[in-house]
Amino acid sequence: MHFAHDTQFQKLLRGEADIDVVALLLEYARDAYPDLDPEPTREALDALGDQARSRLQNLPTTAHDADRLRTLSRFLYQTVGFRGNDAEYYHPDNSYLNVVVERRLGIPISLGIVYMAIAERAGISMFGIGAPGHFVIGRRTEDDEVWYVDPFTARIALLEPETLAEQRDLGLISLRAGDPREARKLLEVYSAQSPAAEQAELERYIKAARRMSAELN
């Protein structure tokens, strides 16, 4: 298979920057859902982003970023109904963004990407941290504090400076990967944490990305 229709993954293989991570992961989902049209998922994310933005606009202009994250989390987890799939954690559908958005169920990394995508549409930029065995998302404030959200439990906490330094060593991931190495890192974290990554059809992405990385380095 040559990824002929995988536009974002082709960019990754060519070592290009500015890779759309949501589009990349929807290409990834097409291995399990060959007829997948990514537009309904993107439209659903856009709609949720608009709703989230409206809620955030109701906050006082002096609201702290932690309050904004709490408001966003309440909307996503209590109103919309996103949650970690404890009952079927290892079900492959927990990894595919189209299914996660539709069912409101996922694992830390897929829920984290969805959370980041909706936050971005609502005006809050965030980054992902591929911690060992887990995936959390963070937000740096104007005061140079970093708050993180556990997308599986919706827990919000302030990162201590020494913890942040450790997390930086793991590599920070954004939704618009300006460096192809960042997108490759995301795929490797996705592979390590996703039950669907055990399937041969999905492993082809990881192997191709690693071959490309070896050729460029």
C-alpha positions in Angstrom: 0.0 0.0 0.0 1.4 3.4 -0.9 -0.7 5.9 1.0 -1.8 7.5 -2.3 -4.8 9.2 -0.7 -3.2 10.1 2.6 -2.3 13.7 1.9 -1.0 14.5 5.4 0.9 11.3 5.7 2.5 11.9 2.3 3.7 15.3 3.7 5.1 13.5 6.7 7.0 11.0 4.5 8.4 13.9 2.5 9.6 15.5 5.7 7.4 18.6 5.2 6.2 20.8 8.0 2.7 22.1 8.9 1.0 18.7 9.2 -2.7 18.7 10.2 -2.7 16.2 13.0 -6.5 15.7 13.0 -6.5 15.1 9.3 -3.5 12.7 9.7 -5.4 10.6 12.3 -8.5 10.5 10.2 -6.3 9.1 7.4 -5.1 6.6 10.0 -8.8 5.7 10.7 -9.4 5.0 7.1 -7.5 1.7 7.4 -10.4 0.4 9.5 -13.1 2.4 7.7 -12.1 2.4 4.0 -15.2 4.5 3.0 -14.7 7.1 5.7 -15.5 10.6 4.7 -13.6 12.8 7.1 -15.8 15.9 6.6 -18.7 14.9 9.1 -16.1 14.4 11.8 -14.4 17.8 11.1 -17.9 19.4 11.0 -18.8 17.9 14.3 -15.5 19.2 15.8 -16.3 22.7 14.3 -19.8 22.7 15.8 -18.5 21.6 19.3 -15.8 24.3 19.0 -18.4 26.9 18.3 -20.5 25.8 21.3 -17.5 25.8 23.5 -16.5 29.3 22.4 -19.9 30.6 23.3 -19.7 29.2 26.8 -16.2 30.6 27.3 -17.4 34.1 26.1 -19.8 34.1 29.0 -16.9 34.1 31.5 -15.6 37.4 32.9 -12.8 38.9 30.9 -10.6 38.4 34.0 -11.2 34.7 34.2 -8.0 32.7 34.7 -7.0 30.0 32.2 -7.7 27.3 34.8 -11.3 28.6 35.0 -11.5 28.5 31.2 -10.3 24.9 31.1 -12.7 23.9 33.8 -15.6 25.4 31.8 -14.4 23.7 28.7 -14.1 20.3 30.5 -17.5 20.6 32.1 -19.0 21.3 28.6 -17.1 18.4 27.0 -17.5 15.8 29.7 -20.8 16.7 31.5 -22.8 18.4 28.7 -21.6 16.6 25.6 -20.8 13.4 27.3 -17.2 12.5 26.4 -15.6 10.0 28.7 -13.0 7.4 29.0 -14.1 3.9 27.9 -13.3 1.9 31.1 -15.5 -0.9 30.1 -13.9 -1.6 26.8 -10.5 0.1 27.0 -8.8 -2.1 24.5 -11.5 -1.9 21.8 -10.0 -0.7 18.5 -12.7 1.9 18.0 -11.3 3.8 20.9 -8.5 4.8 18.6 -10.3 6.1 15.6 -11.2 9.8 15.8 -14.4 9.4 13.7 -15.8 6.8 16.1 -14.6 8.7 19.2 -16.3 11.8 18.2 -19.5 9.9 17.3 -19.7 7.7 20.4 -18.1 10.2 22.8 -15.9 7.3 24.1 -12.1 6.9 23.8 -8.7 6.3 25.4 -6.4 9.1 26.7 -4.6 9.8 23.5 -7.8 9.9 21.2 -9.8 11.9 23.8 -6.8 14.2 24.2 -6.6 14.9 20.5 -10.3 15.6 20.4 -10.1 17.9 23.4 -7.2 19.8 21.8 -9.1 20.1 18.5 -12.2 21.5 20.2 -10.2 23.8 22.4 -8.3 25.2 19.4 -11.6 25.9 17.7 -12.8 27.7 20.9 -9.7 29.9 21.0 -7.5 27.9 23.5 -4.2 26.5 22.2 -3.0 23.4 23.9 -0.2 20.8 23.5 0.0 17.1 24.1 2.5 15.3 26.3 3.1 11.6 25.5 3.9 10.4 29.0 4.8 6.7 29.4 1.6 4.7 29.3 -0.6 7.8 29.2 -1.3 11.0 27.3 -2.1 14.4 28.9 -2.7 17.8 27.4 -1.4 21.1 28.7 -2.0 24.9 28.5 0.7 27.5 29.2 -0.8 30.7 30.7 0.3 34.3 30.3 1.9 33.9 33.8 4.0 31.1 32.5 2.1 28.5 34.5 1.2 25.2 32.9 -2.1 23.5 33.6 -2.7 20.0 32.4 -5.8 18.0 31.7 -6.1 14.3 32.0 -8.4 13.7 29.0 -9.5 10.2 30.3 -10.7 11.5 33.7 -11.1 15.2 33.0 -8.8 16.0 36.0 -7.2 19.4 35.8 -4.0 20.3 37.8 -1.1 22.7 37.9 2.2 21.3 36.7 5.2 21.8 39.0 8.2 23.4 37.2 10.4 20.3 37.7 7.6 18.1 36.3 7.2 20.3 33.3 11.0 19.9 32.6 10.6 16.2 32.6 7.5 16.4 30.3 9.5 18.6 27.8 12.0 15.8 27.6 9.2 13.5 26.3 8.4 15.9 23.5 5.4 18.2 23.2 2.9 17.7 20.5 0.6 20.3 18.8 -2.3 19.9 16.4 -0.5 21.7 13.7 2.9 19.9 13.6 5.4 22.5 12.5 8.2 19.9 12.5 7.7 16.5 10.9 9.5 14.9 13.8 6.7 16.1 16.0 4.1 14.3 13.8 6.3 11.2 13.8 6.4 11.3 17.6 2.7 11.5 17.7 2.3 8.4 15.6 4.7 6.5 17.8 2.9 7.6 20.9 -0.4 6.7 19.3 1.0 3.3 18.3 2.3 2.6 21.9 -1.0 3.6 23.6 -3.6 2.6 21.1 -5.1 -1.0 21.1 -5.7 -0.6 17.4 -2.0 -0.2 16.7 -1.5 -3.9 17.0 -3.3 -4.4 13.7 -1.0 -4.9 10.7 -2.8 -2.4 8.6 -2.1 0.4 11.1 1.4 -0.6 11.8 2.3 0.2 8.2 2.1 3.9 9.1 4.6 3.5 12.0 7.0 1.4 9.9 7.0 3.9 7.0 7.5 6.9 9.3 10.4 5.2 11.0 12.0 4.3 7.7 11.6 7.9 6.6 13.1 9.1 9.8 16.1 6.8 9.4 16.7 8.1 5.9 16.5 11.8 6.9 18.8 11.4 10.0 
